[in-house]
């Protein structure tokens, strides 16, 4: 199911109205964008598809880039 980010985030915004959420769509290297976004962020949330694997968990390229490039 493909939804716009605002629609997918609405239930969480309603549940936690005191949490500031900034939605942003960008073009270019995902690793660079995550590194830039994580500089001032207390939390960066990365979604992923639920893929069935035979062994262990699976992270995709976006999650991998977020982990590799995020500032701590």
PDB file of N, H, CA, C and O in Angstrom:
ATOM      1  N   UNK A   1       0.840  -1.181   0.000  1.00  0.00           N
ATOM      2  CA  UNK A   1       0.000   0.000   0.000  1.00  0.00           C
ATOM      3  C   UNK A   1       0.884   1.242   0.000  1.00  0.00           C
ATOM      4  O   UNK A   1       1.732   1.402   0.878  1.00  0.00           O
ATOM      5  N   UNK A   2       0.696   2.094  -0.950  1.00  0.00           N
ATOM      6  H   UNK A   2       0.007   1.964  -1.664  1.00  0.00           H
ATOM      7  CA  UNK A   2       1.466   3.315  -1.052  1.00  0.00           C
ATOM      8  C   UNK A   2       0.607   4.483  -0.584  1.00  0.00           C
ATOM      9  O   UNK A   2      -0.468   4.736  -1.127  1.00  0.00           O
ATOM     10  N   UNK A   3       1.097   5.190   0.431  1.00  0.00           N
ATOM     11  H   UNK A   3       1.971   4.984   0.872  1.00  0.00           H
ATOM     12  CA  UNK A   3       0.381   6.361   0.930  1.00  0.00           C
ATOM     13  C   UNK A   3       1.330   7.542   0.967  1.00  0.00           C
ATOM     14  O   UNK A   3       2.549   7.374   1.013  1.00  0.00           O
ATOM     15  N   UNK A   4       0.774   8.714   0.947  1.00  0.00           N
ATOM     16  H   UNK A   4      -0.216   8.851   0.910  1.00  0.00           H
ATOM     17  CA  UNK A   4       1.585   9.913   1.121  1.00  0.00           C
ATOM     18  C   UNK A   4       2.106   9.927   2.547  1.00  0.00           C
ATOM     19  O   UNK A   4       1.422   9.449   3.452  1.00  0.00           O
ATOM     20  N   UNK A   5       3.305  10.465   2.769  1.00  0.00           N
ATOM     21  H   UNK A   5       3.860  10.852   2.033  1.00  0.00           H
ATOM     22  CA  UNK A   5       3.864  10.495   4.131  1.00  0.00           C
ATOM     23  C   UNK A   5       2.935  11.137   5.148  1.00  0.00           C
ATOM     24  O   UNK A   5       2.832  10.653   6.275  1.00  0.00           O
ATOM     25  N   UNK A   6       2.259  12.213   4.776  1.00  0.00           N
ATOM     26  H   UNK A   6       2.342  12.607   3.860  1.00  0.00           H
ATOM     27  CA  UNK A   6       1.363  12.886   5.722  1.00  0.00           C
ATOM     28  C   UNK A   6       0.248  11.951   6.181  1.00  0.00           C
ATOM     29  O   UNK A   6      -0.124  11.959   7.355  1.00  0.00           O
ATOM     30  N   UNK A   7      -0.283  11.150   5.270  1.00  0.00           N
ATOM     31  H   UNK A   7       0.019  11.143   4.317  1.00  0.00           H
ATOM     32  CA  UNK A   7      -1.353  10.210   5.623  1.00  0.00           C
ATOM     33  C   UNK A   7      -0.818   9.091   6.516  1.00  0.00           C
ATOM     34  O   UNK A   7      -1.487   8.679   7.464  1.00  0.00           O
ATOM     35  N   UNK A   8       0.372   8.605   6.220  1.00  0.00           N
ATOM     36  H   UNK A   8       0.915   8.939   5.450  1.00  0.00           H
ATOM     37  CA  UNK A   8       0.950   7.523   7.014  1.00  0.00           C
ATOM     38  C   UNK A   8       1.305   7.995   8.425  1.00  0.00           C
ATOM     39  O   UNK A   8       1.248   7.210   9.371  1.00  0.00           O
ATOM     40  N   UNK A   9       1.671   9.269   8.571  1.00  0.00           N
ATOM     41  H   UNK A   9       1.717   9.907   7.802  1.00  0.00           H
ATOM     42  CA  UNK A   9       2.081   9.801   9.872  1.00  0.00           C
ATOM     43  C   UNK A   9       0.919  10.312  10.715  1.00  0.00           C
ATOM     44  O   UNK A   9       1.075  10.516  11.919  1.00  0.00           O
ATOM     45  N   UNK A  10      -0.235  10.519  10.106  1.00  0.00           N
ATOM     46  H   UNK A  10      -0.362  10.354   9.128  1.00  0.00           H
ATOM     47  CA  UNK A  10      -1.364  11.121  10.820  1.00  0.00           C
ATOM     48  C   UNK A  10      -1.731  10.409  12.131  1.00  0.00           C
ATOM     49  O   UNK A  10      -1.922  11.091  13.138  1.00  0.00           O
ATOM     50  N   UNK A  11      -1.838   9.078  12.170  1.00  0.00           N
ATOM     51  H   UNK A  11      -1.683   8.523  11.353  1.00  0.00           H
ATOM     52  CA  UNK A  11      -2.194   8.433  13.430  1.00  0.00           C
ATOM     53  C   UNK A  11      -1.172   8.701  14.546  1.00  0.00           C
ATOM     54  O   UNK A  11      -1.537   8.824  15.715  1.00  0.00           O
ATOM     55  N   UNK A  12       0.102   8.789  14.171  1.00  0.00           N
ATOM     56  H   UNK A  12       0.399   8.689  13.221  1.00  0.00           H
ATOM     57  CA  UNK A  12       1.141   9.038  15.173  1.00  0.00           C
ATOM     58  C   UNK A  12       1.125  10.484  15.630  1.00  0.00           C
ATOM     59  O   UNK A  12       1.359  10.765  16.806  1.00  0.00           O
ATOM     60  N   UNK A  13       0.851  11.401  14.721  1.00  0.00           N
ATOM     61  H   UNK A  13       0.661  11.172  13.766  1.00  0.00           H
ATOM     62  CA  UNK A  13       0.737  12.811  15.096  1.00  0.00           C
ATOM     63  C   UNK A  13      -0.440  13.017  16.038  1.00  0.00           C
ATOM     64  O   UNK A  13      -0.348  13.788  16.993  1.00  0.00           O
ATOM     65  N   UNK A  14      -1.550  12.326  15.769  1.00  0.00           N
ATOM     66  H   UNK A  14      -1.624  11.700  14.993  1.00  0.00           H
ATOM     67  CA  UNK A  14      -2.728  12.432  16.638  1.00  0.00           C
ATOM     68  C   UNK A  14      -2.444  11.849  18.016  1.00  0.00           C
ATOM     69  O   UNK A  14      -2.895  12.394  19.024  1.00  0.00           O
ATOM     70  N   UNK A  15      -1.710  10.760  18.069  1.00  0.00           N
ATOM     71  H   UNK A  15      -1.344  10.317  17.251  1.00  0.00           H
ATOM     72  CA  UNK A  15      -1.413  10.088  19.340  1.00  0.00           C
ATOM     73  C   UNK A  15      -0.403  10.877  20.169  1.00  0.00           C
ATOM     74  O   UNK A  15      -0.480  10.880  21.398  1.00  0.00           O
ATOM     75  N   UNK A  16       0.546  11.547  19.506  1.00  0.00           N
ATOM     76  H   UNK A  16       0.608  11.545  18.508  1.00  0.00           H
ATOM     77  CA  UNK A  16       1.594  12.297  20.190  1.00  0.00           C
ATOM     78  C   UNK A  16       1.637  13.735  19.670  1.00  0.00           C
ATOM     79  O   UNK A  16       2.569  14.106  18.957  1.00  0.00           O
ATOM     80  N   UNK A  17       0.642  14.541  20.021  1.00  0.00           N
ATOM     81  H   UNK A  17      -0.115  14.240  20.601  1.00  0.00           H
ATOM     82  CA  UNK A  17       0.546  15.888  19.452  1.00  0.00           C
ATOM     83  C   UNK A  17       1.685  16.819  19.886  1.00  0.00           C
ATOM     84  O   UNK A  17       1.931  17.829  19.225  1.00  0.00           O
ATOM     85  N   UNK A  18       2.371  16.506  20.961  1.00  0.00           N
ATOM     86  H   UNK A  18       2.172  15.686  21.498  1.00  0.00           H
ATOM     87  CA  UNK A  18       3.461  17.359  21.434  1.00  0.00           C
ATOM     88  C   UNK A  18       4.786  17.106  20.730  1.00  0.00           C
ATOM     89  O   UNK A  18       5.758  17.821  20.974  1.00  0.00           O
ATOM     90  N   UNK A  19       4.841  16.110  19.869  1.00  0.00           N
ATOM     91  H   UNK A  19       4.051  15.529  19.671  1.00  0.00           H
ATOM     92  CA  UNK A  19       6.072  15.781  19.166  1.00  0.00           C
ATOM     93  C   UNK A  19       6.096  16.508  17.824  1.00  0.00           C
ATOM     94  O   UNK A  19       5.181  16.366  17.012  1.00  0.00           O
ATOM     95  N   UNK A  20       7.148  17.284  17.604  1.00  0.00           N
ATOM     96  H   UNK A  20       7.891  17.399  18.263  1.00  0.00           H
ATOM     97  CA  UNK A  20       7.276  18.022  16.345  1.00  0.00           C
ATOM     98  C   UNK A  20       7.735  17.062  15.250  1.00  0.00           C
ATOM     99  O   UNK A  20       8.703  16.322  15.427  1.00  0.00           O
ATOM    100  N   UNK A  21       7.042  17.081  14.138  1.00  0.00           N
ATOM    101  H   UNK A  21       6.255  17.682  13.995  1.00  0.00           H
ATOM    102  CA  UNK A  21       7.360  16.223  12.993  1.00  0.00           C
ATOM    103  C   UNK A  21       7.601  17.108  11.790  1.00  0.00           C
ATOM    104  O   UNK A  21       6.815  18.008  11.492  1.00  0.00           O
ATOM    105  N   UNK A  22       8.698  16.841  11.103  1.00  0.00           N
ATOM    106  H   UNK A  22       9.336  16.111  11.344  1.00  0.00           H
ATOM    107  CA  UNK A  22       8.988  17.572   9.868  1.00  0.00           C
ATOM    108  C   UNK A  22       9.096  16.566   8.740  1.00  0.00           C
ATOM    109  O   UNK A  22       9.989  15.719   8.726  1.00  0.00           O
ATOM    110  N   UNK A  23       8.186  16.669   7.807  1.00  0.00           N
ATOM    111  H   UNK A  23       7.460  17.357   7.819  1.00  0.00           H
ATOM    112  CA  UNK A  23       8.197  15.794   6.639  1.00  0.00           C
ATOM    113  C   UNK A  23       8.984  16.486   5.538  1.00  0.00           C
ATOM    114  O   UNK A  23       8.818  17.682   5.295  1.00  0.00           O
ATOM    115  N   UNK A  24       9.843  15.722   4.876  1.00  0.00           N
ATOM    116  H   UNK A  24       9.979  14.751   5.074  1.00  0.00           H
ATOM    117  CA  UNK A  24      10.655  16.329   3.831  1.00  0.00           C
ATOM    118  C   UNK A  24      10.944  15.303   2.748  1.00  0.00           C
ATOM    119  O   UNK A  24      11.374  14.188   3.043  1.00  0.00           O
ATOM    120  N   UNK A  25      10.713  15.669   1.516  1.00  0.00           N
ATOM    121  H   UNK A  25      10.363  16.575   1.276  1.00  0.00           H
ATOM    122  CA  UNK A  25      11.066  14.829   0.376  1.00  0.00           C
ATOM    123  C   UNK A  25      12.281  15.459  -0.290  1.00  0.00           C
ATOM    124  O   UNK A  25      12.293  16.665  -0.540  1.00  0.00           O
ATOM    125  N   UNK A  26      13.290  14.671  -0.576  1.00  0.00           N
ATOM    126  H   UNK A  26      13.281  13.692  -0.373  1.00  0.00           H
ATOM    127  CA  UNK A  26      14.527  15.186  -1.144  1.00  0.00           C
ATOM    128  C   UNK A  26      14.970  14.337  -2.335  1.00  0.00           C
ATOM    129  O   UNK A  26      14.530  13.200  -2.504  1.00  0.00           O
ATOM    130  N   UNK A  27      15.839  14.904  -3.143  1.00  0.00           N
ATOM    131  H   UNK A  27      16.197  15.828  -3.006  1.00  0.00           H
ATOM    132  CA  UNK A  27      16.407  14.202  -4.289  1.00  0.00           C
ATOM    133  C   UNK A  27      17.916  14.165  -4.105  1.00  0.00           C
ATOM    134  O   UNK A  27      18.520  15.168  -3.726  1.00  0.00           O
ATOM    135  N   UNK A  28      18.523  13.026  -4.367  1.00  0.00           N
ATOM    136  H   UNK A  28      18.032  12.211  -4.675  1.00  0.00           H
ATOM    137  CA  UNK A  28      19.976  12.924  -4.280  1.00  0.00           C
ATOM    138  C   UNK A  28      20.399  11.790  -3.366  1.00  0.00           C
ATOM    139  O   UNK A  28      19.617  10.882  -3.084  1.00  0.00           O
ATOM    140  N   UNK A  29      21.634  11.847  -2.910  1.00  0.00           N
ATOM    141  H   UNK A  29      22.269  12.585  -3.139  1.00  0.00           H
ATOM    142  CA  UNK A  29      22.223  10.798  -2.075  1.00  0.00           C
ATOM    143  C   UNK A  29      21.525  10.708  -0.723  1.00  0.00           C
ATOM    144  O   UNK A  29      21.544  11.657   0.061  1.00  0.00           O
ATOM    145  N   UNK A  30      20.914   9.567  -0.459  1.00  0.00           N
ATOM    146  H   UNK A  30      20.898   8.796  -1.096  1.00  0.00           H
ATOM    147  CA  UNK A  30      20.184   9.402   0.801  1.00  0.00           C
ATOM    148  C   UNK A  30      21.119   9.478   2.006  1.00  0.00           C
ATOM    149  O   UNK A  30      20.750  10.016   3.050  1.00  0.00           O
ATOM    150  N   UNK A  31      22.316   8.944   1.864  1.00  0.00           N
ATOM    151  H   UNK A  31      22.617   8.507   1.016  1.00  0.00           H
ATOM    152  CA  UNK A  31      23.280   9.002   2.967  1.00  0.00           C
ATOM    153  C   UNK A  31      23.618  10.429   3.352  1.00  0.00           C
ATOM    154  O   UNK A  31      23.684  10.760   4.535  1.00  0.00           O
ATOM    155  N   UNK A  32      23.830  11.269   2.361  1.00  0.00           N
ATOM    156  H   UNK A  32      23.777  11.000   1.399  1.00  0.00           H
ATOM    157  CA  UNK A  32      24.160  12.669   2.637  1.00  0.00           C
ATOM    158  C   UNK A  32      22.976  13.387   3.287  1.00  0.00           C
ATOM    159  O   UNK A  32      23.165  14.184   4.205  1.00  0.00           O
ATOM    160  N   UNK A  33      21.755  13.108   2.815  1.00  0.00           N
ATOM    161  H   UNK A  33      21.601  12.460   2.069  1.00  0.00           H
ATOM    162  CA  UNK A  33      20.573  13.752   3.397  1.00  0.00           C
ATOM    163  C   UNK A  33      20.357  13.313   4.844  1.00  0.00           C
ATOM    164  O   UNK A  33      20.003  14.133   5.692  1.00  0.00           O
ATOM    165  N   UNK A  34      20.565  12.038   5.131  1.00  0.00           N
ATOM    166  H   UNK A  34      20.852  11.372   4.443  1.00  0.00           H
ATOM    167  CA  UNK A  34      20.415  11.583   6.512  1.00  0.00           C
ATOM    168  C   UNK A  34      21.485  12.179   7.420  1.00  0.00           C
ATOM    169  O   UNK A  34      21.200  12.556   8.557  1.00  0.00           O
ATOM    170  N   UNK A  35      22.699  12.263   6.926  1.00  0.00           N
ATOM    171  H   UNK A  35      22.931  11.957   6.003  1.00  0.00           H
ATOM    172  CA  UNK A  35      23.769  12.867   7.729  1.00  0.00           C
ATOM    173  C   UNK A  35      23.414  14.310   8.055  1.00  0.00           C
ATOM    174  O   UNK A  35      23.591  14.752   9.190  1.00  0.00           O
ATOM    175  N   UNK A  36      22.916  15.044   7.070  1.00  0.00           N
ATOM    176  H   UNK A  36      22.773  14.685   6.148  1.00  0.00           H
ATOM    177  CA  UNK A  36      22.541  16.443   7.296  1.00  0.00           C
ATOM    178  C   UNK A  36      21.353  16.542   8.260  1.00  0.00           C
ATOM    179  O   UNK A  36      21.374  17.362   9.178  1.00  0.00           O
ATOM    180  N   UNK A  37      20.328  15.724   8.063  1.00  0.00           N
ATOM    181  H   UNK A  37      20.311  15.058   7.317  1.00  0.00           H
ATOM    182  CA  UNK A  37      19.128  15.777   8.909  1.00  0.00           C
ATOM    183  C   UNK A  37      19.430  15.380  10.347  1.00  0.00           C
ATOM    184  O   UNK A  37      18.820  15.910  11.276  1.00  0.00           O
ATOM    185  N   UNK A  38      20.358  14.459  10.538  1.00  0.00           N
ATOM    186  H   UNK A  38      20.854  14.029   9.783  1.00  0.00           H
ATOM    187  CA  UNK A  38      20.612  13.959  11.887  1.00  0.00           C
ATOM    188  C   UNK A  38      21.436  14.920  12.733  1.00  0.00           C
ATOM    189  O   UNK A  38      21.531  14.739  13.947  1.00  0.00           O
ATOM    190  N   UNK A  39      22.029  15.927  12.125  1.00  0.00           N
ATOM    191  H   UNK A  39      21.953  16.075  11.139  1.00  0.00           H
ATOM    192  CA  UNK A  39      22.842  16.880  12.898  1.00  0.00           C
ATOM    193  C   UNK A  39      22.028  17.572  13.979  1.00  0.00           C
ATOM    194  O   UNK A  39      22.496  17.717  15.108  1.00  0.00           O
ATOM    195  N   UNK A  40      20.822  17.999  13.650  1.00  0.00           N
ATOM    196  H   UNK A  40      20.442  17.881  12.732  1.00  0.00           H
ATOM    197  CA  UNK A  40      19.984  18.756  14.581  1.00  0.00           C
ATOM    198  C   UNK A  40      18.802  17.952  15.106  1.00  0.00           C
ATOM    199  O   UNK A  40      17.989  18.477  15.866  1.00  0.00           O
ATOM    200  N   UNK A  41      18.696  16.700  14.715  1.00  0.00           N
ATOM    201  H   UNK A  41      19.356  16.273  14.097  1.00  0.00           H
ATOM    202  CA  UNK A  41      17.526  15.903  15.093  1.00  0.00           C
ATOM    203  C   UNK A  41      17.781  15.102  16.362  1.00  0.00           C
ATOM    204  O   UNK A  41      18.876  14.584  16.578  1.00  0.00           O
ATOM    205  N   UNK A  42      16.758  15.011  17.193  1.00  0.00           N
ATOM    206  H   UNK A  42      15.867  15.432  17.019  1.00  0.00           H
ATOM    207  CA  UNK A  42      16.819  14.131  18.356  1.00  0.00           C
ATOM    208  C   UNK A  42      16.487  12.701  17.944  1.00  0.00           C
ATOM    209  O   UNK A  42      16.898  11.744  18.600  1.00  0.00           O
ATOM    210  N   UNK A  43      15.744  12.567  16.854  1.00  0.00           N
ATOM    211  H   UNK A  43      15.410  13.345  16.321  1.00  0.00           H
ATOM    212  CA  UNK A  43      15.319  11.253  16.386  1.00  0.00           C
ATOM    213  C   UNK A  43      15.099  11.312  14.878  1.00  0.00           C
ATOM    214  O   UNK A  43      14.446  12.224  14.372  1.00  0.00           O
ATOM    215  N   UNK A  44      15.645  10.343  14.176  1.00  0.00           N
ATOM    216  H   UNK A  44      16.176   9.602  14.588  1.00  0.00           H
ATOM    217  CA  UNK A  44      15.391  10.187  12.742  1.00  0.00           C
ATOM    218  C   UNK A  44      14.721   8.837  12.561  1.00  0.00           C
ATOM    219  O   UNK A  44      15.274   7.809  12.952  1.00  0.00           O
ATOM    220  N   UNK A  45      13.541   8.834  11.976  1.00  0.00           N
ATOM    221  H   UNK A  45      13.091   9.669  11.659  1.00  0.00           H
ATOM    222  CA  UNK A  45      12.782   7.604  11.801  1.00  0.00           C
ATOM    223  C   UNK A  45      12.872   7.166  10.341  1.00  0.00           C
ATOM    224  O   UNK A  45      12.646   7.957   9.424  1.00  0.00           O
ATOM    225  N   UNK A  46      13.204   5.898  10.146  1.00  0.00           N
ATOM    226  H   UNK A  46      13.386   5.255  10.890  1.00  0.00           H
ATOM    227  CA  UNK A  46      13.317   5.335   8.809  1.00  0.00           C
ATOM    228  C   UNK A  46      12.348   4.171   8.705  1.00  0.00           C
ATOM    229  O   UNK A  46      12.426   3.224   9.488  1.00  0.00           O
ATOM    230  N   UNK A  47      11.446   4.233   7.756  1.00  0.00           N
ATOM    231  H   UNK A  47      11.383   5.002   7.120  1.00  0.00           H
ATOM    232  CA  UNK A  47      10.511   3.129   7.540  1.00  0.00           C
ATOM    233  C   UNK A  47      11.108   2.095   6.606  1.00  0.00           C
ATOM    234  O   UNK A  47      12.074   2.368   5.892  1.00  0.00           O
ATOM    235  N   UNK A  48      10.533   0.922   6.617  1.00  0.00           N
ATOM    236  H   UNK A  48       9.749   0.700   7.197  1.00  0.00           H
ATOM    237  CA  UNK A  48      10.979  -0.109   5.691  1.00  0.00           C
ATOM    238  C   UNK A  48       9.838  -1.063   5.415  1.00  0.00           C
ATOM    239  O   UNK A  48       8.861  -1.127   6.162  1.00  0.00           O
ATOM    240  N   UNK A  49       9.978  -1.798   4.335  1.00  0.00           N
ATOM    241  H   UNK A  49      10.771  -1.746   3.728  1.00  0.00           H
ATOM    242  CA  UNK A  49       8.994  -2.824   4.019  1.00  0.00           C
ATOM    243  C   UNK A  49       9.232  -4.022   4.907  1.00  0.00           C
ATOM    244  O   UNK A  49      10.352  -4.276   5.348  1.00  0.00           O
ATOM    245  N   UNK A  50       8.171  -4.753   5.162  1.00  0.00           N
ATOM    246  H   UNK A  50       7.260  -4.548   4.804  1.00  0.00           H
ATOM    247  CA  UNK A  50       8.301  -5.981   5.935  1.00  0.00           C
ATOM    248  C   UNK A  50       8.589  -7.115   4.955  1.00  0.00           C
ATOM    249  O   UNK A  50       7.678  -7.632   4.308  1.00  0.00           O
ATOM    250  N   UNK A  51       9.842  -7.491   4.852  1.00  0.00           N
ATOM    251  H   UNK A  51      10.582  -7.071   5.377  1.00  0.00           H
ATOM    252  CA  UNK A  51      10.235  -8.553   3.920  1.00  0.00           C
ATOM    253  C   UNK A  51      10.452  -9.838   4.687  1.00  0.00           C
ATOM    254  O   UNK A  51      11.035  -9.835   5.771  1.00  0.00           O
ATOM    255  N   UNK A  52       9.997 -10.899   4.140  1.00  0.00           N
ATOM    256  H   UNK A  52       9.523 -10.901   3.260  1.00  0.00           H
ATOM    257  CA  UNK A  52      10.183 -12.197   4.782  1.00  0.00           C
ATOM    258  C   UNK A  52      11.526 -12.778   4.338  1.00  0.00           C
ATOM    259  O   UNK A  52      11.777 -12.958   3.146  1.00  0.00           O
ATOM    260  N   UNK A  53      12.376 -13.065   5.314  1.00  0.00           N
ATOM    261  H   UNK A  53      12.171 -12.919   6.282  1.00  0.00           H
ATOM    262  CA  UNK A  53      13.665 -13.678   5.017  1.00  0.00           C
ATOM    263  C   UNK A  53      13.767 -14.985   5.776  1.00  0.00           C
ATOM    264  O   UNK A  53      13.144 -15.162   6.823  1.00  0.00           O
ATOM    265  N   UNK A  54      14.546 -15.882   5.247  1.00  0.00           N
ATOM    266  H   UNK A  54      15.053 -15.738   4.396  1.00  0.00           H
ATOM    267  CA  UNK A  54      14.692 -17.177   5.894  1.00  0.00           C
ATOM    268  C   UNK A  54      15.542 -17.097   7.154  1.00  0.00           C
ATOM    269  O   UNK A  54      15.274 -17.791   8.134  1.00  0.00           O
ATOM    270  N   UNK A  55      16.564 -16.252   7.128  1.00  0.00           N
ATOM    271  H   UNK A  55      16.782 -15.688   6.332  1.00  0.00           H
ATOM    272  CA  UNK A  55      17.479 -16.172   8.266  1.00  0.00           C
ATOM    273  C   UNK A  55      17.642 -14.715   8.682  1.00  0.00           C
ATOM    274  O   UNK A  55      17.999 -13.868   7.862  1.00  0.00           O
ATOM    275  N   UNK A  56      17.384 -14.425   9.944  1.00  0.00           N
ATOM    276  H   UNK A  56      17.095 -15.113  10.610  1.00  0.00           H
ATOM    277  CA  UNK A  56      17.648 -13.102  10.488  1.00  0.00           C
ATOM    278  C   UNK A  56      16.821 -11.991   9.881  1.00  0.00           C
ATOM    279  O   UNK A  56      15.979 -12.210   9.010  1.00  0.00           O
ATOM    280  N   UNK A  57      17.089 -10.789  10.370  1.00  0.00           N
ATOM    281  H   UNK A  57      17.773 -10.611  11.077  1.00  0.00           H
ATOM    282  CA  UNK A  57      16.396  -9.617   9.871  1.00  0.00           C
ATOM    283  C   UNK A  57      17.063  -9.073   8.633  1.00  0.00           C
ATOM    284  O   UNK A  57      18.172  -9.474   8.283  1.00  0.00           O
ATOM    285  N   UNK A  58      16.397  -8.176   7.985  1.00  0.00           N
ATOM    286  H   UNK A  58      15.495  -7.850   8.269  1.00  0.00           H
ATOM    287  CA  UNK A  58      16.921  -7.579   6.764  1.00  0.00           C
ATOM    288  C   UNK A  58      16.743  -6.077   6.852  1.00  0.00           C
ATOM    289  O   UNK A  58      15.653  -5.588   7.152  1.00  0.00           O
ATOM    290  N   UNK A  59      17.821  -5.344   6.589  1.00  0.00           N
ATOM    291  H   UNK A  59      18.706  -5.741   6.345  1.00  0.00           H
ATOM    292  CA  UNK A  59      17.665  -3.901   6.437  1.00  0.00           C
ATOM    293  C   UNK A  59      17.962  -3.574   4.989  1.00  0.00           C
ATOM    294  O   UNK A  59      18.805  -4.205   4.351  1.00  0.00           O
ATOM    295  N   UNK A  60      17.272  -2.598   4.491  1.00  0.00           N
ATOM    296  H   UNK A  60      16.587  -2.086   5.009  1.00  0.00           H
ATOM    297  CA  UNK A  60      17.452  -2.205   3.104  1.00  0.00           C
ATOM    298  C   UNK A  60      18.507  -1.124   2.966  1.00  0.00           C
ATOM    299  O   UNK A  60      19.129  -0.723   3.950  1.00  0.00           O
ATOM    300  N   UNK A  61      18.706  -0.659   1.761  1.00  0.00           N
ATOM    301  H   UNK A  61      18.201  -0.984   0.962  1.00  0.00           H
ATOM    302  CA  UNK A  61      19.754   0.336   1.508  1.00  0.00           C
ATOM    303  C   UNK A  61      19.508   1.684   2.188  1.00  0.00           C
ATOM    304  O   UNK A  61      20.467   2.359   2.562  1.00  0.00           O
ATOM    305  N   UNK A  62      18.262   2.085   2.354  1.00  0.00           N
ATOM    306  H   UNK A  62      17.483   1.537   2.051  1.00  0.00           H
ATOM    307  CA  UNK A  62      17.979   3.363   3.019  1.00  0.00           C
ATOM    308  C   UNK A  62      18.309   3.275   4.499  1.00  0.00           C
ATOM    309  O   UNK A  62      18.954   4.173   5.041  1.00  0.00           O
ATOM    310  N   UNK A  63      17.879   2.206   5.164  1.00  0.00           N
ATOM    311  H   UNK A  63      17.356   1.476   4.724  1.00  0.00           H
ATOM    312  CA  UNK A  63      18.197   2.011   6.584  1.00  0.00           C
ATOM    313  C   UNK A  63      19.705   1.893   6.767  1.00  0.00           C
ATOM    314  O   UNK A  63      20.261   2.453   7.712  1.00  0.00           O
ATOM    315  N   UNK A  64      20.363   1.175   5.878  1.00  0.00           N
ATOM    316  H   UNK A  64      19.911   0.720   5.111  1.00  0.00           H
ATOM    317  CA  UNK A  64      21.815   1.025   5.960  1.00  0.00           C
ATOM    318  C   UNK A  64      22.507   2.388   5.849  1.00  0.00           C
ATOM    319  O   UNK A  64      23.417   2.688   6.622  1.00  0.00           O
ATOM    320  N   UNK A  65      22.076   3.206   4.895  1.00  0.00           N
ATOM    321  H   UNK A  65      21.336   2.962   4.268  1.00  0.00           H
ATOM    322  CA  UNK A  65      22.661   4.542   4.739  1.00  0.00           C
ATOM    323  C   UNK A  65      22.421   5.404   5.973  1.00  0.00           C
ATOM    324  O   UNK A  65      23.303   6.154   6.391  1.00  0.00           O
ATOM    325  N   UNK A  66      21.227   5.297   6.557  1.00  0.00           N
ATOM    326  H   UNK A  66      20.511   4.687   6.218  1.00  0.00           H
ATOM    327  CA  UNK A  66      20.922   6.070   7.762  1.00  0.00           C
ATOM    328  C   UNK A  66      21.854   5.675   8.913  1.00  0.00           C
ATOM    329  O   UNK A  66      22.361   6.537   9.631  1.00  0.00           O
ATOM    330  N   UNK A  67      22.072   4.390   9.079  1.00  0.00           N
ATOM    331  H   UNK A  67      21.661   3.690   8.495  1.00  0.00           H
ATOM    332  CA  UNK A  67      22.954   3.907  10.138  1.00  0.00           C
ATOM    333  C   UNK A  67      24.415   4.309   9.896  1.00  0.00           C
ATOM    334  O   UNK A  67      25.132   4.664  10.831  1.00  0.00           O
ATOM    335  N   UNK A  68      24.833   4.249   8.662  1.00  0.00           N
ATOM    336  H   UNK A  68      24.250   3.961   7.902  1.00  0.00           H
ATOM    337  CA  UNK A  68      26.233   4.544   8.338  1.00  0.00           C
ATOM    338  C   UNK A  68      26.555   6.032   8.423  1.00  0.00           C
ATOM    339  O   UNK A  68      27.668   6.396   8.804  1.00  0.00           O
ATOM    340  N   UNK A  69      25.611   6.893   8.077  1.00  0.00           N
ATOM    341  H   UNK A  69      24.707   6.597   7.767  1.00  0.00           H
ATOM    342  CA  UNK A  69      25.928   8.311   7.913  1.00  0.00           C
ATOM    343  C   UNK A  69      25.363   9.226   8.999  1.00  0.00           C
ATOM    344  O   UNK A  69      25.689  10.413   9.023  1.00  0.00           O
ATOM    345  N   UNK A  70      24.537   8.712   9.884  1.00  0.00           N
ATOM    346  H   UNK A  70      24.272   7.747   9.865  1.00  0.00           H
ATOM    347  CA  UNK A  70      23.910   9.568  10.899  1.00  0.00           C
ATOM    348  C   UNK A  70      24.948  10.078  11.903  1.00  0.00           C
ATOM    349  O   UNK A  70      25.882   9.366  12.270  1.00  0.00           O
ATOM    350  N   UNK A  71      24.762  11.310  12.332  1.00  0.00           N
ATOM    351  H   UNK A  71      24.003  11.888  12.034  1.00  0.00           H
ATOM    352  CA  UNK A  71      25.619  11.888  13.366  1.00  0.00           C
ATOM    353  C   UNK A  71      25.138  11.407  14.720  1.00  0.00           C
ATOM    354  O   UNK A  71      23.945  11.178  14.917  1.00  0.00           O
ATOM    355  N   UNK A  72      26.064  11.254  15.650  1.00  0.00           N
ATOM    356  H   UNK A  72      27.033  11.439  15.490  1.00  0.00           H
ATOM    357  CA  UNK A  72      25.660  10.856  17.007  1.00  0.00           C
ATOM    358  C   UNK A  72      25.857  11.954  17.993  1.00  0.00           C
ATOM    359  O   UNK A  72      25.566  11.781  19.176  1.00  0.00           O
TER     360      UNK A  72
END
